Amino acid sequence: MTVFRKIFSYALCAALVAALLASCAPSQPKTLTVWTYDSFVAEWGPGPAIAKLYKEKTGTELRFVAKGDGGALLASLLAEGTKADADLVVGLDDRLAGRALESGLFKAFRTKATERMPAEILVDPSERLLPYDYGHFAIMWDSESGVPAPASLEDLTKPEYAKKLIIMDPRTSSVGLGFLGWVQAVYGPGWKDYLARLAPSLLAMTPGWDVGYGLFTSGEAPLVLSYATSPAYHKAYDKTDRYKALLFEQGHAVQVELAGILAASKNGKEAVRFMEFFLSPECQSLLPETQWMYPANPAAALPESFLAAPKPAITLPSPILDPETDPAAAAGILAAGNRADALASTQAGAK
C-alpha cells in the first residue's frame, strides 16, 4: 500500500468514526425565539402551557421574550429591524399591523386554518400577520363599589366619575390604542374634545393593561378599560359576578391579536410548523382561559366560564385616524386635563 493510500485509508476511517459518534450523541434540541408581550408569558398566561405542549409534540424549545405591552413590542421590533433576535412575533394587533407590515420584516404564511376563521378578523390580505384571538374592548365595573354603572362613553365624563377610571396609555399599550380607536369611531372629528372632557375622570393612565387591571382589582378604582370577556376570568377563578363588563348602545371596538414569522428567521421551517400548531384547535383551546379572548379558530372549544362574557350587539370599525400622531396627541390631552383638574382641586381646597 502506498503512502497516499495509507493516508487516505486513515482519513476515511477517522471520518466514519466521527460520523458514528455524531449519530450516537444526543441531538441538541432546536429552539425558536418568540417575541411577545408581558402577560402572554406570565405564569397565568398561555406561554408556559404552549411551550410545554409544543416541546412534547415536536421536541423543540420555545424561548419567549417579553417586550412590554403590544405597543412596546412593535417599538422594539422596529428598532431592531432585521437584527431582531427572534423567529416569530406574537402579540401585535390590528391597529399596529399597518406599521408592522410597512417595515417589510414579516414573510407570508398560508394555512388552511384561516379558512375556518371569521372574515372580519382576517385583517391582513397579504397573510403575513395572522389572527390567533380576538375580543371587544369594554369598561369593567366593580358592582360592589357603590358607584353607579355608566351607560355610555359620554357618561364617563360626568362629575360623579371623577378619579374613578383607569385606562392605558395609547403610546405604549395596544389596549390603550384600542380605546382611542373606539373613541374615534364614536366621536369622529370630535374625539379630542371628548378626551378633554374625559380627563378629569382618570385616576391613572398606566403603560400596560396588566398594571391597570391590577389596580382595579385591588380596589383603587371602580372602573377600568379591559375586554367584554374579562368577567369570564372572574367567574372561573374568583367564582364571582362582582366585576361586570358594561355594554354601550353606541357599540364596541374589537381587537384582533396577530402573529407572524420574521423574514430574517434562521429557523423558517420550524417557525412554519409552530404557526400551524399555534392555530390548531388543540393549541387554540388553551387561549380562552389564559388570554381571556375568543380563539381565532372556531373549531376550538369554549369553556363554560365564557357564558359570563356578554357579547356586544354592535362591532365598530375602529382604525386609528392618524396612527403617527394621534396616540401621542391623545395621551397629551388626557395627561394635561388630568393635571389641570388636580391643580384646580388643590387650589379650591386651599381657599
C-alpha positions, 0 to 999 in steps of 0.5 A: 500500500502506498503512502497516499493510500495509507493516508487516505485509508486513515482519513476515511476511517477517522471520518466514519468514526466521527460520523458514528459518534455524531449519530450516537450523541444526543441531538441538541434540541432546536429552539425558536425565539418568540417575541411577545408581550408581558402577560402572554408569558406570565405564569397565568398566561398561555406561554408556559402551557404552549411551550410545554405542549409544543416541546412534547409534540415536536421536541423543540424549545420555545424561548419567549421574550417579553417586550412590554405591552403590544405597543412596546413590542412593535417599538422594539421590533422596529428598532431592531429591524432585521437584527431582531433576535427572534423567529416569530412575533406574537402579540401585535394587533390590528391597529399596529399591523399597518406599521408592522407590515410597512417595515417589510420584516414579516414573510407570508404564511398560508394555512388552511386554518384561516379558512375556518376563521371569521372574515372580519378578523382576517385583517391582513390580505397579504397573510403575513400577520395572522389572527390567533384571538380576538375580543371587544374592548369594554369598561369593567365595573366593580358592582360592589363599589357603590358607584353607579354603572355608566351607560355610555362613553359620554357618561364617563365624563360626568362629575360623579366619575371623577378619579374613578377610571383607569385606562392605558396609555395609547403610546405604549399599550395596544389596549390603550390604542384600542380605546382611542380607536373606539373613541374615534369611531364614536366621536369622529372629528370630535374625539379630542374634545371628548378626551378633554372632557374625559380627563378629569375622570382618570385616576391613572393612565398606566403603560400596560393593561396588566398594571391597570387591571391590577389596580382595579382589582385591588380596589383603587378604582371602580372602573377600568378599560379591559375586554367584554370577556374579562368577567369570564376570568372572574367567574372561573377563578374568583367564582364571582359576578362582582366585576361586570363588563358594561355594554354601550348602545353606541357599540364596541371596538374589537381587537384582533391579536396577530402573529407572524414569522420574521423574514430574517428567521434562521429557523423558517421551517420550524417557525412554519410548523409552530404557526400551524400548531399555534392555530390548531384547535388543540393549541387554540383551546388553551387561549380562552382561559389564559388570554381571556379572548375568543380563539381565532379558530372556531373549531376550538372549544369554549369553556363554560366560564365564557357564558359570563362574557356578554357579547356586544350587539354592535362591532365598530370599525375602529382604525386609528385616524392618524396612527403617527400622531394621534396616540401621542396627541391623545395621551397629551390631552388626557395627561394635561386635563388630568393635571389641570383638574388636580391643580384646580382641586388643590387650589379650591381646597386651599381657599 
